[in-house]
Amino acid sequence: MPKEFLTDEAVEEEIARLQASPLVKLAKKEERIRYARRQYMYTLRMYEKKGRQLEAEGVTMESLESLRAGEIETDAD
């Protein structure tokens, strides 16, 4: 049985129909949420890696806070 080929017009009609479909919109929204969560996970992994490096260099939360406080005093001068 020969394969049916769609005309350019039929392709454009199908695209228009699919773009208006609430099912397509639902799937796209789910995909955006899933990708956003993955991106958030990658960002957190990057922060964890940077935190390990800072910890290895001896940087602590307290030293960062004192550095921050020192910068504020310097800016006020």
Secondary structure, 3 states (H helix, E strand, C coil): CCCCCCCHHHHHHHHHHHHHCHHHHHHHHHHHHHHHHHHHHHHHHHHHHHHHHHHHCCCCHHHHHHHHHHHHHHHHC
